[in-house]
Amino acid sequence: MDRRKGVAVQGDDSLVGKLKLPFEMTGAQKRTVSEIEGDLVQSRPMLRLLQGDVGAGKTHFARAFIQSLLPMPEDVPSPTFTLVQTYNATRAEIWHADLYRLSVPFEVEELGLTEAFETAICLVEWPDRLGELIPKNALTIAFSIGDVSDDPNLRHVQISGPSEMWEARIQKALP
């Protein structure tokens, strides 16, 4: 494993960057997320797979990310029951999907999500439901709850993706 500026390039030519964020972010921390995302949003399409247990911070992160890209503040509800929420941001259309309630990958195609992978910024919670439909260029953001004895609001975030596409962006984005 080759380590450079907080980024590890693994033997399978994927890379991993790690950081810690509090669950309830301040305005300054939301701006930091926006700056990190600004460095990562260089081109479309852009697919982010948001992994983690219930309560790990996937939807919270998606809300902060979406709100940071919207020209005007607006409510960003969880797509738990609607399955998909879309937003018209300045940079691109954003699709936020929660696939928890899906049982087979073809339901993803019925939602139009595979087409959105080609044109929009997509945030997908519970990406394991995509099965073989996961694009090879996807960026995975895995959330886990930190040690609650230290801080019950601490979340660990691991960012990974194909090194040829993401290495320079993740190195630039990480503090």
Phi and psi in degrees as a GROMACS rama.xvg file:
@    title "Ramachandran Plot"
@    xaxis  label "Phi"
@    yaxis  label "Psi"
@TYPE xy
-90.5163  126.757  ASP-2
-111.755  128.708  ARG-3
-139.275  123.345  ARG-4
40.344  54.0142  LYS-5
76.5317  7.3191  GLY-6
-117.955  130.875  VAL-7
-110.138  125.138  ALA-8
-95.3373  119.397  VAL-9
-89.0487  170.086  GLN-10
-59.9479  -26.8323  GLY-11
-87.3188  14.277  ASP-12
66.4051  21.3568  ASP-13
-100.494  165.538  SER-14
-132.483  159.02  LEU-15
-136.385  132.306  VAL-16
-123.865  145.026  GLY-17
-128.525  144.897  LYS-18
-151.981  166.192  LEU-19
-118.35  135.762  LYS-20
-133.212  142.641  LEU-21
-72.3509  149.85  PRO-22
-64.1043  -45.2716  PHE-23
-93.2743  102.944  GLU-24
-88.6278  142.807  MET-25
-77.6296  171.749  THR-26
-57.0826  -41.4144  GLY-27
-65.1135  -39.5325  ALA-28
-69.2533  -35.6669  GLN-29
-64.4194  -37.5394  LYS-30
-64.828  -37.2626  ARG-31
-62.8701  -43.98  THR-32
-59.2047  -43.3076  VAL-33
-61.9749  -41.0906  SER-34
-66.3417  -42.4163  GLU-35
-59.9987  -47.504  ILE-36
-64.3349  -36.5508  GLU-37
-58.9493  -39.1231  GLY-38
-69.4465  -30.9819  ASP-39
-86.2512  -22.4619  LEU-40
-91.6557  77.0053  VAL-41
-97.3473  -28.1955  GLN-42
-153.204  163.37  SER-43
-111.446  157.869  ARG-44
-72.5149  160.415  PRO-45
-137.91  115.569  MET-46
-114.584  125.95  LEU-47
-118.282  124.448  ARG-48
-97.5139  116.754  LEU-49
-99.5216  108.77  LEU-50
-107.646  152.943  GLN-51
148.691  161.337  GLY-52
-69.4945  168.533  ASP-53
-57.4927  131.133  VAL-54
85.3026  3.48074  GLY-55
-78.2544  -17.1943  ALA-56
116.712  10.9481  GLY-57
-61.149  -53.2237  LYS-58
-67.5802  -38.4315  THR-59
-59.9919  -45.415  HIS-60
-62.0503  -46.0946  PHE-61
-59.2163  -42.1905  ALA-62
-60.2336  -48.3301  ARG-63
-61.547  -42.3503  ALA-64
-62.9742  -49.6173  PHE-65
-62.0141  -47.5237  ILE-66
-61.51  -32.1515  GLN-67
-69.0968  -20.2701  SER-68
-101.896  -10.9797  LEU-69
-78.8407  140.883  LEU-70
-68.7739  -29.7735  PRO-71
-131.964  142.202  MET-72
-59.0961  139.717  PRO-73
-151.918  159.084  GLU-74
-64.7846  135.546  ASP-75
-122.434  87.633  VAL-76
-75.7878  159.537  PRO-77
-69.5639  139.436  SER-78
-87.4517  22.0809  PRO-79
-52.8834  -43.6975  THR-80
-97.8076  -29.9878  PHE-81
-83.0136  -15.6622  THR-82
74.8065  -40.7707  LEU-83
-139.97  137.268  VAL-84
-122.557  137.94  GLN-85
-119.567  152.202  THR-86
-140.049  143.157  TYR-87
-98.9783  98.6616  ASN-88
-94.2782  168.686  ALA-89
-62.5574  -43.4148  THR-90
-78.1598  -34.3635  ARG-91
-175.873  169.034  ALA-92
-72.4497  142.355  GLU-93
-117.037  132.205  ILE-94
-114.272  126.625  TRP-95
-116.017  116.317  HIS-96
-120.321  140.935  ALA-97
-119.774  108.542  ASP-98
-96.1679  10.782  LEU-99
-52.9704  -40.3019  TYR-100
-85.5164  -1.83211  ARG-101
-81.7771  148.745  LEU-102
-113.226  -23.8621  SER-103
-137.655  147.112  VAL-104
-58.2984  -30.9635  PRO-105
-63.3159  -21.461  PHE-106
-64.2206  -27.709  GLU-107
-64.1719  -42.5122  VAL-108
-65.0726  -37.2628  GLU-109
-62.8311  -29.9086  GLU-110
-75.1527  -14.5504  LEU-111
85.3722  9.22574  GLY-112
-67.386  -37.035  LEU-113
-64.5632  -32.8427  THR-114
-69.9679  -38.2151  GLU-115
-63.558  -31.1802  ALA-116
-55.5801  -28.48  PHE-117
-82.9471  -22.3649  GLU-118
-128.965  -18.4224  THR-119
-121.358  170.687  ALA-120
-84.7375  120.892  ILE-121
-118.718  131.321  CYS-122
-113.534  118.789  LEU-123
-121.485  113.172  VAL-124
-86.8257  144.527  GLU-125
60.4296  53.7248  TRP-126
-67.2098  -12.6228  PRO-127
-60.1602  -23.1686  ASP-128
-70.9297  -13.6107  ARG-129
-73.2002  -24.9269  LEU-130
57.6511  -127.586  GLY-131
-74.5469  -4.0103  GLU-132
-83.2448  -1.22454  LEU-133
-69.1716  118.608  ILE-134
-65.7003  147.242  PRO-135
-67.1617  -21.4688  LYS-136
-91.5209  10.568  ASN-137
-68.0516  145.213  ALA-138
-99.4477  125.955  LEU-139
-100.892  129.889  THR-140
-119.23  109.552  ILE-141
-103.278  128.088  ALA-142
-108.591  139.657  PHE-143
-142.419  153.755  SER-144
-79.8969  133.288  ILE-145
-71.9676  -178.856  GLY-146
-65.8417  109.978  ASP-147
-65.4064  -18.6908  VAL-148
-72.3187  -27.7009  SER-149
-81.6661  -53.6696  ASP-150
-159.674  113.731  ASP-151
-65.1206  -14.1405  PRO-152
-98.0328  0.611506  ASN-153
-75.3963  133.991  LEU-154
-123.332  138.158  ARG-155
-95.5255  135.905  HIS-156
-123.96  126.515  VAL-157
-117.615  125.537  GLN-158
-109.632  128.821  ILE-159
-145.43  156.011  SER-160
-179.311  176.826  GLY-161
-60.7069  128.238  PRO-162
-61.4278  -37.1752  SER-163
-63.3398  -27.1862  GLU-164
-95.9428  -33.173  MET-165
-112.529  -17.9772  TRP-166
-54.7488  -54.4764  GLU-167
-63.112  -39.9336  ALA-168
-65.1083  -44.6928  ARG-169
-67.9559  -41.0101  ILE-170
-59.4855  -42.2011  GLN-171
-67.7775  -35.9133  LYS-172
-79.1913  -33.2197  ALA-173
-72.1078  141.125  LEU-174
